[in-house]
Amino acid sequence: MKIRLLLLIVLLGTILFQSNAQSYWQQKVDYTITVKLDDVKHSLSGYESFVYHNNSPQTLDFIYIHLWPNAYTSGKTALGKQLYESGETLLSFGKDSIRGGIDSLHFQVNGQDASFSFEPKNPDIAKLQLNTPLKPGESITVTTPFHVKIPSGEVSRLGHVGQSYQITQWYPKPAVYDKNGWNQIPYLTQGEFYSEYGTFDVSITLPKNYVVGATGDLQTASEIGFMDEKAAYTKDNFQSLLQKENRNNKFPTSSTEWKTIRYTQKDVHDFAWFADKRYAVLKGEVELPHSKRKVTTWALFTPKNAGLWKRSSEYIHDGTYYYSLWNGDYPYNQVTAVDGTISAGGGMEYPNVTVIGNASSDTELEVVIVHEVGHNWFYGILGSNERIHGWMDEGMNTLNEMRYMYTKYPNNTYLSNQILDGKFHFDHLSHYNSGDFIYRIVAGLGEDQPIETHSAQFADINYGAVMYMKTGLVFNYLKQYLGDSLFDQCMQTYYTEWSFKHPQPEDMRATLERVSGRDLSWLFTDLIQTTNHIDYKITKVKSFGGKTTVTVKNAGQVDGPIEVTGFRDGKKIQTLWVETGVNKSEITFDSEMDAVQINASGRAPEINQSNNYWHQKGLFGKIEAPRLQLFTGKNEPTRSNLFWSPILGGNEYDKFMLGLALHNFSIPNNRFQFLLAPMYSFGGKRVSGIAEASITCLPKKNLKLSRFGVSLRSFKNDTLGRNDGYYVAVLPYWTAKIGNRIGGPISQNIRIQSMYRLDVFRPKQRELIGGYLQYDFNYSKADHIVDLQVRSDYAANPVNSDNLSRSSIAATYKYRYIKNKRSRWVELRLFAGNYWNFNMYNSGNVSNYAFALSGASGGQDLFVEDYFFGRSAQSGIWSQQRLDNMGGFRSTVGNGKSGYFGTTTTWMTTANFYMETPIGPKIFGIYADFGVFDQAYKSKPTQAYDVGLAMRLGTVFGIYFPVLQSKNITDAYLTKNYAERIRFTVKFNLTNKPLNFLKLLP
């Protein structure tokens, strides 16, 4: 019965596939192009003719044409806007000479003039109106002259660097029309392409001494001889190229003679060419593994890079061989890699030819060449929509890149070599680990996005960490599950069925499920379409009677298979797979094991791997033996990570502090983290320090991240003769990132923190309990940043009835008023705070519980939220340190020598203005503050203002020099010493609220 059922399923799958294949259609475009390069004006003059075949069941009245060089006309194009959003301002504010474009167009259809119009917002998309409708099965011939101004290679893919030319996305090109309709897309750097298959016949005219690498088969006999001579010369004289005096990258003078070279190619969807007079040439050959057909390899590079490129033919050969072995033989006659400077990543792929950016090592060059050559399969032959489904080319290609590296170099230390050469316990980290680590780090912060995300909507970090790396990881996971043989059968069938077509995600899934005989919902739904995380854990192990039974629980959000491996005496004995569909399952090994590990191969991209290991000698079988290591290191799933480092500290009261930090901060992070940092205080003759413990959860929806923790702090807090004042603060908290992991300019955070605080001032002491609820909203775009914070505080003295409750709201708008590379910002902050209840008259200095016009001093930092050099200082330089909160004035009133003017226990509103100076270094600025507040014993609200100059180093440090202050501020000071009016801020908090180092930079 089971056999009949299986045969029925296979038969139905075959019928469905054949039905889909019969209904599938795609358009075809056959190009004939002639083009001439002007290497003085850096331009192209050309003429194009293409035959457009309508194989669709619809009648077409128009055709969308991509004119992608027009993306380089200004900063207002989609490309210009995307670059500007990512911080690249060259296209927006650079010289006209760096820009490009296409013009001189005169479209004719079947010999008759045809009108066209540009999309209003996209000058790189034109709508060509057909004179007569194009019916299904019919073809038309479209012709046009064109002229391209070649932009600078600093901008994106099309460009020139001196007289080195990368001619890509350069000719008028019809958009894809498929079952979903027209796919007209503007050119972008982040977000690639989607094009119709067809044939190309391209003739290029340029000075005779240029060396060209291009799509297609070279048809010009004289040029074939020229390239062979170049290759022979390079081979015979390679050692001389390595000599310093010959590594000259200057451009030779262009020949006064011209040549026209012709390339032809079928079954491709693009044509690119690269030209440079300096190129040395290496020629090779690769025999394909299945057909045994031989393919020519070409490596073109400048003399300066000869040392790095000496093995480039090997890299091209091996990449072509292994991709053919695993997916299907390379169908073309040649494959080329050229040395070039590009701005869109380390390399860029085109049919038959790829351009490689600067590489820092042999290994890096090999990885990039192999990856870009591999795109001939994933993009070139399997022509998915890269813009919408970028993972289908970049991610699948990364899968093969990873496989290439661990196949050819099983013991490679690729990542270790990049992290301090493996020092500080980052040893034995491979190329595969580099992808695994970056994904786990980003996902562990709750900042990952689904693999199935539009390319242009990925955050910069996720474009690489998710679209490339995570996709490569999850398909390696599938390969581990199916086994190499069945996985290769799946991929080779996919390759055979969809070569030179436009597969969609559902097409790939249908093929892989049909060939594997498995339901792959866990992959194509959970892992690709969501950010659901894998997490399996061992709950029980029984090893006796010659067998070992393991209970495995799915603690994650993905119902996928997982491998469980048994070990004895450190040797792998047996691996079994837990299948999908059950939350908890038992598996039994055929022998007694002394260690068991989930995901021992590391192929499942689990963020949390601390619950994957059991061994007989461990405490309760699950707590791995710790190993004390210096500083930090990699996260090892078979050990409890424990690190130490010497630490220094200091403040006004503790003076110099020396201590030891113990922690488990590793890369990637642990779900449970702790820090214990005791320090001996030479000023207090006591132990001061900090401690922190937290556990992080990654909810399935509504919250990106949820973290529960507790922070402990204790430091000396006075300069009294008895030298025995100190404080202790215990701060439990919950913090979360609100929202789902879909990306976008908005981020939201919520924080609930409670507090127990003991302040000892012999012979007195004060206890406080309380907490706060805080909501933070941020909207961030290239020129506009909006921050909103809403907060409510409660504090009480448990010894008496003293208590307070207050709420505040602060909104900040920042605008980039100078938008070129000098980039200057202006900001306006509004603050309003109100006390609902105040009764703290028996708990020390009332001003310590007040809203402060100048931001909180150390004494007013009730919840110990930031670091102060002199927390209770009321005179001297340390009393001039304030936080950028509350009233936000850049003055020092409200503490010590300035009296207590500017504090209130009722209400306060302020406005704060800051502008980075338009001239001089960016660190300098001008500020102005205005506020109104209720002052004790005053019948009317009090107004105050100040104006001055400032210097800021990011958000870490700021110092403010008053120039003009309202009279009531001036009168508040007890002396006329100007130095006492200078305010400074320092933001450095190692616990409780970890630093975002990217936001600290200027």
N, C-alpha and C positions, 0 to 999 in steps of 0.2 A: 504493500500500500504506500509506504514512504517513498519507494523508488518511483512509483507511478506519479505520485504527487510532485516529486522533484522534476520529473520529465515534463509534467504539465506546466510547471512554473517556467522552466527553461523555454518551452515551446511558446508560451504566451509572451515571454520577454522578447523572443526572436521576432514574433509577429508584430509586436508593438514597435520594435526598433525598425523593422522594414517599412512599416506604415509611416513612421516619422521620417525615415530617409526619403521615401517617395514624395512626401509633402514639403520637404526642405527645398529652399531655393536661395540663391544669392546672385547679386549683380556681378557683372564683369566689366573691367575697363582695360583697354589695350592702348598703350601710350607710344607715341613717337615724338621724341624731343630732340631739338638741336640747341646747343647753348655755347656761348663764348665767354670766357673769363677775362675781365680787364683787371689786372693785378696792380694797376696804378690807381684807378678810381675805386677799386674794390667793389666791382659790380658784375652782374651777369646780364647778358642780352640773349634772349632765347625765343624759340617758336615751338609751340606745342600743338599736337593733334592727338586727340584720343577718341576711340570708338567706345561708346557707352551702350552696353547690351542690357536691355530690360528683361530680366528673367523672372520678374515678379508677376503676380496675378493682377496687379493694379496698373491703370493707365497714369502716366506721369505728365504733368503740365509744366514742371520746372525741375531743376536740379540744383541742389546746394553745392557750392564750390568752396573749398577751403583755400584761402589765400594767406597762408600762415606767416609769410614774411611781414605782413602788415601788423602782426602782433608786436613788432619792434618799433612801431612808429612813434609811440609816446608812452608816458606812464598812465594813460587813461584806458589803455586796452586791458583785456582780462589778464594778460601776462603782466603788464605793468602794475596792475592793482595787486596781483598775487605776490609779486616780488616785493612791492612796497610793504604789504602786510607782514612779510617775513623779515623786514629790515633791510632789504636791498633797494637802494634809492637811485642806482645808476641810470636806469631807463627813465625815471621820472625827472631827475635833475642833472643828468650828465650832459656832456656836450652833444651837439647835433651829430657829430661825426661817429658817435657810438651807436646811433640808431640805424634802423634799416626799414625796408618796405618793398612792395611790389607795385608796379604801375605799368603804363603803356599797354593796357589790356584792350583787346578788340575781339570780342567773342563772335564767332560765326557758327551756325548750326547747319550742317549740310550745305555749306557755301553761302548761306544767307545770314545777314547781320541779325544778332540777337541781343536784346537788352538785358541788363543785369543791374542789381541794386545791392548795396551793402546793408547788412543788419545794422540797425541804429546804434547798438551798443558794442558791436563786434565788427570792426573794419576788416578782420581777417576771415569773415564769412560773407560770401556773396550768393545771391539767389539769381540763377540764370533762367530766364523765362523762355520756354520753348515756343517756337513759332507755330508748331502743330503738336498735338498731344502724342506722346510716345506710348504706343500700345504694348501690351505683353507680347514678348517674343520678338519685338522689333529692336533695331539699333539705329543710332545716330552718330555722326562724326562732328566733333566739336573742335574748333581751332582757335588759337589766339597767339599773338606775339606777347611777350612780357619782358619786363626789365626789373631786376632785383638789385637794390642797394644792400650790400652785405653788411650786417651790423658787426659790432665788436664781439669777439668771442668771450668777452667778460660777462655778457648778458645772459645767454642761455645756450641752446644747442647749435643753431645756425650762426655762423660767424667766422671772423678771421682774426688771427693774432699775427700782426705783421703780414707776411705773405704766406702764411700757413692757413689753409682754407678748409673749413668743415661745412660742406654744402649739404644741408639736411632740411627737410620740410620746405622746399625751395620753389616748387612749381605749382600751378593751379591744379587742384586735385578734388574730384568729386567726393562728397561725403558718403558714408555708407547708408544705403537704404535696405532695411531688413524687415523682419516680421513685426518689429516694434515701430516702424516708420523711419523717418529721417533722423540721422544721428549727426547733425551739424554741431561741431564743438569748437570753441575758440582754442587757440594754442595756449598751453600752460607749461611751466617748468615742472611743478608737482601735479602730475596727471598726464598720462601719455595718450596713445592714439588708437584709432580704429579706422581701418581703410579697406577698400575693395581689392580683391585679387584680380590679376590680369597679367599682361605681358608688357615689357618695357624694351624699347629700342632707342637708346640714348647716344647721341654723338656730342662729344665735348671738344671744343677748340680752346687751346691755351698755349703759352710759350713752351717750346720744345723741351726745355730742361726740367719741367715739372714731373714728379713721380706721383702717380695716381693710384689710389685704392678705391674700389667702387663695388656696388651691387652688380651682379651679372657676370657673363663670360665675355672676356675681351676678344673682339673680332678683328682687330687691326694688326696685321702681320708685323709691321714695323715696330709697333708698340710691344708686341709679345717678345720680339727680339731685344728691345730696349730693357724690358723688365728682367729677362733672363741674364742679360749682361750685367745689370745692376746686382742681381743676386749672386752671380759668379764673382764679381769684384768684391762684394761684401764678405763672402765666404773666404776668399783668398787673402783678404786684407783686414780680417776682423781684429786681429791683435793690434794692428796699428790704430784702429778706431778707439781702442782703449787707452792709447797714449794721451796724456794731458794736452799736448799741443794740437792734437787732431780732434779734440772734443769741442769743436767750434760750432756754435749754434747760429752764427751769423748767416743771413740769407745771401746766397750768391746772386749776381745780377741776372735778371731774366734774359733768356735767349731772344734774339731778334727774329728768330725763325718760329713759325707756328706749327702745331700739329693738331690733327683731328683724330680722336680715338673713339671707337664705337663699342658699346656694350649692349648685350641682349640677355634677357632673362624672362622665363615664364614662371607662373605660379608664385608670384610675389605680390605684395601690396604696397611696396614703397621702393624708392630708388634714392640712394645717397652716394656721395663721392667726396673724397678727401685728397687734397693736392698740396704738395710741399716740395720745394727744390732741394731740400737738405736730406731727404730720406735715404737711409741705407735700407737694403732689402734682403730678407732671408726667405728662401723658398723651400718648402718641404712637401711631404706627401703623407697621407693617412689612408690605410686600408680599412674599409668599413667592416665591422664584425660579422654582419649577416650576409650581405651580398658579395663581399670581398672586392667591391668596386673601389677604385682609388680616387681620392679627392686631393686637389692641390691646396696647400696652405701657404699664405703669404703673411710676413711680418714686416711692417714698414715703420721705421723709427729714426729719430734724429741722432746724430753722432754723440751729443751730450748724454743721451740715455743708453748708449750701447752696452754699458756694463750691466744695467738692469735687464735689457732685452736680449741678452745673449742666449737665454734658454726659451725665448718666446715661441719658437717653432714647436718645441716640446709641449708647451702649455696649450697651444692651439690644437696640436695633434691629439693630446690626451683628452682635452675637453670634447672634441669632435668624436673621438672613439667611444668614450664612456657614455655620453648622451645618446649616441647611436645604439650602443649595447643595451641600455636600459629602456629606451623609448621607441626606437626605430631608426633605421639608417638615414643619414643626412642625404637629402634628395638632389642637392646641387653639385656643381663641379668644382667649386672653389670656396674657401673661407679665408677671410682676411682680418687682421687686426692692425690698426694704425695708431701710432703715438701722436696724441694731440692734446691741446689744452681746451677743456670744456668747463662750463659753469654748472651743468646739470648733473652733478654726481661724479663718481669716480670713473664712469664709463657710460657709453650709450650705444645701443644696438640698432642695427639696420639689417635688412636681408643681405646675407653673405659677408657683410662688413661691419666692424665695430670700431669705435674710437675709444681710446683708453687715456684717461687723465694721468696726472703725475702720481707715481707710486713711490713709497718710501723704502720698500724692500722687495727682494725677489718673491717672497711669499705673497705679499700684498698684490704684486703685479700678476702672479699666477691666479690668485683668487678672482681678480677683476676680469682678466682675459677669459678665464673659464666661464664665469658668470655671463659675460656679454656674448661670448660665442654660443652659450647655451640658449640665449634668447632666439636663436634661429629656430628652435623647437617651440618654445613658449613665447609666442608673439609672431614669429615668422611663419611657421608651418601651421600652428594652431592659433588662428587669428582671432582671439577673443577681444572683447571690448575692454581695452586697458583703462579707459577713463572711469568706467563704472565698476568693472570687476577686475581691479588691478592685481588682485591676488592670483588670478588665473595665469598671469604671465610672471610677475615678479616673485610671487610666493612659490609657485611650482618650480620656477627656475632655482630659487634658493634651496628648495628640497634637494635638487640634483647637485647644486654647488656643495651643500653639506655632505651629501653622499660621496661626492668626488673626493673631498678632503679626507674623510675618514676611511675611504677605500684605498686611496693612494698613499696616504700618510696616517696609518692607524694610531701612531703614537705622537702625533703632532702636538706642539705646545703653542699654537697660534695665539691664543688669548693671553697666556702667561707671558709671552714675549712682549706683549703690549702693556702689561701691568708690571712695571718695575722689573722686567725680565724674570718674573716668577718669584721675586723676593716677597717677604712678609706673608708667606703661606698662600701665595697665589700660583703655586706650582701645578704642573700637570693639567693645565686648563687648555682645552683644544679649541679648534675653530668652531665645532658644534656648541661648545660651552658659551662662546661669544653670543650666539643667537639666543640660546637658552637664558643666559643671564640678563640680557637687555630686556627680553620680554618679561621675565619674572620680576625684575626691578620695577618696570613701569606698571605692570598689573598689580604688584604688591602695594603700590601707592594709590590704587584705584583709578588710575588715569588711562587705562587701555580703552580701546574702542573695538567694535566688532570687525572681524576680517572683512566681511561684506559691507564695506563703507565706500562711498564714492571717493575716488582718489583725492579730489580737491578738498574734501571735507575732513581729511585726516589732520590731526595735529602733527606738527613737524616730527616730533619724536615717534609718533605711532606710524607714520608713513614707513619708517624703517623697522620699528620694533614689532609692529603687528602685521602690516601688509606683506613685508618680506619675511621677517624672522618667525613670527608665530605660524604663518602658513607653512613655512618649511618644517617647523617643529611638528605640527599636527599631522602632516602627511608622512613624516618620518615615523610618527606614532602609528599611523595606519600601516605603514610598511612593516614595522616590527610585529604588529598584530597578525597581518596576513602571511608574513614570511616573504622573503625576497622573490621567490619564484612566482607565487600567485600575484604579488603586487606588480611585478614586471609584466605579467600577462595582462593585468588590468590596464596599465599605462600604454602598453604596445597596442592593445585593442583600441583604446581611446585615440591614440595617434593614427592608427590605420583608418578608423571611421571618420575622423574629423580633420585630417590633413587638408590644408588649403581651403578650410571652411571657417565659419564663425560660431564656434561652440559657446553655449550659454552655461551657467552653473548647473542647471537642471540636466543638460546633456551629459556633462561630465559625471554627475551623480548617477544617471541612468546607466551609463556604460560600466562604471565601477561596481555598482550593485549587481548588475546582470552577470558580469564576469566573476565576481567574487562570491556571489550567492549569499551575500550578507546585507542586512538592513543597516545602512550607514547614516541613519538619522542623527546619531550622536556626533558625527563629524560634520555633515552638511547643514544640520540645523543648529545644534548647540554650539559647536566650536567655531563655526564659520559665521553664523548669523547673529550670535550673541556674544556677550563677554562672560558667560558662565564658566566657572573654574572647575578643574579636575582636582579632587582630593580624596584619596583612599587611605584608610588606616587599618592597622592590625589591632584587633581587639582581644584575640585569644590565640594561644598556641599550646597544643598538647603534643608532646613528643615521647612516645613509648611504644613498645611492642613492635618495633621495626618500622613504624610509620610516624608521620608528623601531620597533624590536622591543624589547619590555620583558618581562623575566622576573620574575614575581611569585610569591613563596612565602608559603604560609600558615604563619605562625610562631605562630599562636594555637591555640585550642581549639574554635573554631566553624567548621564547614564551610559558610560562607555566601558569597553573592556579594559582590564588591567592585568599586567603580568605579575606573578608572585614567584620568587626564586628562593630555593632552599640551598643552604651552604653547610659544609662540614669541614672544619679545620681550614677555613678561609677559601675553600674551593667550591665553585659552583657545581651543584649536583643535578638539580632538576628545575625546570621552569614550567609553570602551569598558568593558564589564563582564566581569570574570572570573567565570565561572559556578561552581557548586558541584561537588564530586565529585573534584577534583584537588588535590594538595598543592602542585604547582608547575606553572605554566602560562606560555605565551608569548602575548602579544597584539601586533598590529602596527598602528601608525597609518599613515595614508595619506600622511603627509608627515614631513619631518625636524623633530624637536622639540628645543628647547634646554633644556627642563625637563619633568619628569614627576612627577606627584604621585598617590599613592593617597589616596582619600577626600578629594578637594579640596573637596567640598561640606560636609564635616564631619558628614554625616548618619549615618555608621556610628559608633556609640559605642565607638571604640577608646580604650583606656586609654593605650597606648604609641603615640605618633604620630611618634616621633623617627626612625623608619626608613621614612617614607612619601615622602621627597622625593629627587629626583635632579636635578642641573643641570650643564651642561657646564663651567661655570666653577669649580665646587667642587673641593676636594681629593678626588681619587679619585671625584668625581662625587656623593658622598653626604654629605660633611661640609659643612654649610651655613655660610655666612658669618656669623661671630659679630657681634653688635652690643652694645657695652658700654653698660649702662644702670645708673642709680642705684637702689639698694635692691633691688627685686624687681619682678616683672611677670607678665604672662600667658605661658603656655607656647605658643610659636609653632612649629608643625611645620616651617615653611620656613626657620627660622633656628636656629643654635646659641645657646641662651640663656646670656648671660654678664652678671652683675650685680656691682656693687661698692658698697661703703659704707665710710665711715670708722668705726673702732671704737676704743673706749677700754678699758683694763683696769688691773688693779693687784693687787699682793699685797705681802707684807712684804719680799720680797727684790728683786723687779723694780721696786718702787715704782710710779710712774705709767708706763703703757704707752700708746702711741699707734700706730695702724697702719691697715691697709687690708685689707678682706675681699673676696675674689673668690669667686664661687660661681655655681651655676646653679639655685638653689632658686626655683622658679616655681610658679604655680598654673594647672593641676594640676601635681603633681610629675613630674619626669623619672624614668625607670627608672634611669638612671645619674646620680648626684648627686655633687657635689664641693664642698669648702670649703677655701680657702687663706686663712689669717688671720695673716700675720706682723705683729708689733708691735715697735716699738723700745722696749727696756727702759731707762728713764732711771736705774734703780738698778743694773742690770747692765752698762750700756753695750754691749748686745748685742741680737741679734734673738731674741725669744721668740715663742711663738704656738702655734697649733694648725692641723691640716689633717685632712681627712677625705675619703674616697672610698668609694662603695658602689654596688652594683647590686642591684636588687630584682626578684625573680621571684614570680609568682603561680601556684603549682602548681594542677593541676586538682582534686586531692583530697588528703586527709590533712593538708596544710599550708595555712593561709590565706595565708601570706606567708613568703617565704624571702629573706634579705638577706645578702650577702657584702660585707665592707668592711674597710677598714684605717684606723686612726686614728693620727695622729702628734702628739706633744706635747713641747714643750721650754720650760722656764722656769728662771730662776735659782733656786737652792735653798739659799743660805746667806747669812750676814751677815759672813763673814770679811773681814779687812782687805784681802786680795788681790782679793776681789770677783770670783772666777772660778769659783765653784761653780755647777753647773747639772745638770739631768737631761734626758735624751732617752728617750722611750718610744715604741716602735712596737708597735701593738696590732692585729693582724689578727683578724677575728672572723667568725662566722656566727651569725645569730640567726633564729629562726622562730617563727611563731604556729602552734601545733598545733591540728588539728581541721579540720572542714569548715565552710563558710560558711552555717550554718543558724540562727545566733543562739542565744540562751539565756544563762543566768546564769553559765556557766563559761567561763573563758579560761585558756589554757595557753601558756607560752612556754618555749623552750629556747635556750640560748646557749652557744656554745663560743668561747672567746677564748684566743689565745696572746699571748706577750709577749716582746719584747726590750727591756731597760731598762738604760741606762747612767747611773750617778750619779757625778758628778765632784766630789770634795772635795780640791782640790790640797794636797799632791802625790799623794793617793790617789784611786782610783776603784774602783767596783764595778760588775760586770756581773751581770745576772740574766736568765735565760730561764725560761719556764714557761707556764702556762695554767690555765684552769679550765673546768669543765662545770657549768652551772647550769640547774635546772628550776624554773619558777615556776607555781603553780596559784592561781587566784582564783575564788572563788564569791561572787557579789554579789547580794543581794536587798535589799529596802527596809530591813529591820531587822537583817539578818545579813550579815556579810562574813567570809569565811575566806580567809586567805592562807597558802600553804605554799611554802617554798623549800628545795630540796635542792641541795647544792653540794659539789664536790670540787675542791681546788686542788693544783697541783704547781708548785714553784719550785726552781731550781738555779742555782748559780754555775758558769758554764762554765770558769772559770779553775782551780777546785779541785774537790774532790768533794762540796762542800756541797750538800745538797738537803733538801727537805721534801715531805711529802704529808699532806693532812688532808681531812676531810669534816665537814660540818655540816648540821643541819636546823633550820629555824625555822618555827614555826606560830603564826599570829596569828588570834584570833577577836575580832570587833568586834560589839557589840550596841547597838542604839539603845534606851536605857532611858527616855528621854523622847521620845515619839512625836509630839507636836504640833508646831506650826510652830517652837517653840524648839529642838527636835531636839538631844538630847545623847547622846553615845556613851560607852561604856566598852569597854576592850579588854584582852585578856590575851594575852601573847606568851610562848612557850616556846622555849628554844634549847638545843641540845646539839651539842657539837663534840668531835672526837677527832683526834689526830695518829696516823697510821699509821707515820710515820717522821719523825724530826727530826735533822738534822745540819747546822746552819748556824752553827757556832761560829767559823768563820774568815771570816765575811762581815759583820762589823760588829756592831752592837748586836743581841743576840739577841731583845730584846723587840719589835723591828720585825717579827719573823716569828711572833709569838705571837698566840693568841687574847686579846682584850682585854675585860676585864670591862665597861668603860665604852664599848665600841664602838671602832672603829679610829680612831687618830689619823692625822695625815698620814704619819708614818713607817711606820705599819702598813698603809697603803693600798697594798699591794704592786703591784696591777694598775692603779694610777692611775685609779680608777673615779669619783672625785668631785673637786670643786674645794675646795682648802684655801687660806686666806689665808696661812698659815705652815706649809707642808708638813713642815718638819723642826724646827719650834719646840718647845723643851722648857721654856720659861718664857714668862711674859707672856700676854696675853689670847689670842693665836692658838694657844697650846698647849692651850686649853680647847675648841677645836672638835673635835667627834667625829662619826662616822657612826652612824646608827641601825642598827647591825648587831652581829654577834658577841654578847657578853653583854648589851648593851643597857642597862646601868646608866646612870642619869642623874647620874653623878659624873665627876670628872676624874682618877681614879687611873690609874696605869699609865704615866705619862709625865712626865718632867722633875721639877718640884719636888715632885710627889707620889710620887717614887720609881717603882719598877716593881711595886708591889703590884697584884694584879689581872690579871697576865699569866700565861699558862701555855702550855707547849709539849707538854702531854700531853692533858688533857681538861677540859671545863667544861660545866656545865649551869646555866641561869638561868631565872627567871620574872619577867616585867615586867608591871606593872599600870598602867593609865592611865585616868583618868575625867575627862571634861569636867564642870566644876562645874555643878550644877543651877540656880544663880542667877548673875547677872552675865553679862558677855559670854562668848560661846562660846570665845573664845581662851584662857581660863584653865582649868587642870586640876590634878589631884592625881595624884601618881605614887608607886609603891612597887616596889622591886626586891628579889629574893632570889636568891642564887646559891651554888653549891657548885663548887669547882674544886680541881685538884691544884696545889699551890704547891711550887716547888723547895725542897728541903731540909726539907720538912715530912713527918712520918710519917703524918699524918692529913689527910683533905680539909679544905680551908679553907672556912668559911661567911662570907657577908657580906650586908648588907642596907642599904637606904637608903629614905627617905621624904621627899617634898618637894612643892613647888608649881611649876607650869610655866606658860609662855605659848607657844602655838603659832599660827603663821600658815599654815594649811593644812599642806602637807608641805614647804614651802620653808624655813621658819625655825622654830626652837624654842629656848627658853632655859629652863633648869632651876635652881631654887633649893633646895638641900638644907635640910631642917628637922631630920632625924634620920638619923644614919649609924652603922653598926656601929663598934665601937671600933677594929677593925683598919683600917678605911678612914680614920678620924680620925687614927690614929697614923701612917698612911702619909705624911701631909702634913708637909713640913719646916718650915712656918710655920703660924701660927694665923690668917692672913689669909683672912677668909671669901670675899672676892672671887675668890680663886684656886680655890674649890670650885664656882663657877658654871659650868655646862656649856652650850654652845650648839651647834646644828646648822644647817648651810646646805646646801641641795640645789640645785645649779645646774650641770648638766652639758650643754654644748652639743653635744658630739660623742660618738661611740661608743655612747651610750645616750640617744637624743633624749628630751627632756622630753615628758610628757603633760600639757599645760597645764591640762586639765580637772581632773586629780587634784591639781594644786597649789593649787587655790582652797580657801579655808576652808569 
